[in-house]
Amino acid sequence: MLFQQTAGRFAPPPPVSGVGPGALADPAMFIDQLAEAGIDATVETETLGFDFDDFSSAWEVLAGVTTAALDARRREEAKAAVQTAMWPNGAGPRHFRNVTQFIVGRRKG
């Protein structure tokens, strides 16, 4: 999330408020809404990992959507901010861990 949050500071607000990385970090309200709609749901959590050989590869994969609407100067500012925050010792390999929540539900009845 740090990657997306750092790059996102340079982007315009999302078209829908409250949508973005971490929006469902606490899925309790969504689970309640599903229950009100007649769906029994649970949350299953899995930690996944992935690797990038260098900063450029990570930027190419992770920043596309977040920075797509930025002009070139602003995109470079976002890129520099992410590199400073997450690659302070150079642009070498990096391992990412992502806690993923799977919401599994079934219609009641």
N, C-alpha and C positions, 0 to 999 in steps of 0.2 A: 504494500500500500504506500510505503514511503515514496517509491518511484512515481506512482500516479499522482499522489498528493503534491509532490514537489513540482512536477511538470504542470499539473492542473492549476497551480497558483498563477500561471501566466495565461491561461485560457479564459474565454468568456464563461459566464455561468451556464450550467447545463440547461437544456430546454425544459426539463422537468426538475423542479427543486427537490433536493433530497435524494436524487438518483446518482449513483457513482460508487467508486470503490468503498466498501465498508458500509453501504447504506443498510444492509441487513445484518450488520455485525451482531445485533441483538434481534433475532427473528421473532421474539415473543409477541409483538403486536400483530405481525403477519400471521402467525399461528392462530392467534385469537380471531382474526378476520376469517381465516379459513374455517374455523370451527363454527362461526356464525353463519357461514355459507353452507354448512352441512358436510364439511370435510374433516375427518380425523387425520391429523398430520403430526409427524415427529421430525426432529432434526437429527441428522447423522453427520458427524464431523470427521474429516480425514485431512491429514497434513500431507501435502504433495510438494515435491521438490523439482526444480528444473535449473539447468545451468546455461550460462552464456560464456562464450570464449573471451569476449571483450565488451567494453562499453558500447561500441558502435552496433554490435549485434543486438544487445539488449534494447538500445534506443530504437532501432529499426522495428523490433517486434512490439515493444510495450508502449511506445509513445505515439504511434500513428493516429489513433482515434482522438486522444487527448489534445494533440497539438495540430491537428489537420487544418483548423480554421485560422491558425496564427500566421501573420506575415513572417517573412524570413528572419527579420531582426528579432522579433519576439520569440520565434522558435529557437534561435540560437541562444537567447537569454535563458530559456527554459532548459535547454540542453546543458548549458554551462552549470546551472543551478543543480540539476540532477547529478552531473558528474562530480561536482564539488561535494555534495551531500553523501553520495554513495560510492564513489571511487576516489577518495582523497589521496590515495597512494599510486595513482596511475589508472590505466584503462584495462587492466588484466581481467582474468576470469572471475566470475562471481556466481555463487549458488544462491538461489532464491527458495524460500519456503513459503508456502501459501496454505493457510488453514481454510479449507473449503467446507461449506455447510450444504448438505443435500437435504432438501425439504421433501419428505416422502409422505404422500397423503392418499387417502381412499375416501370416496363418497360414503357417507353413513347410509346404512340400510341395505 
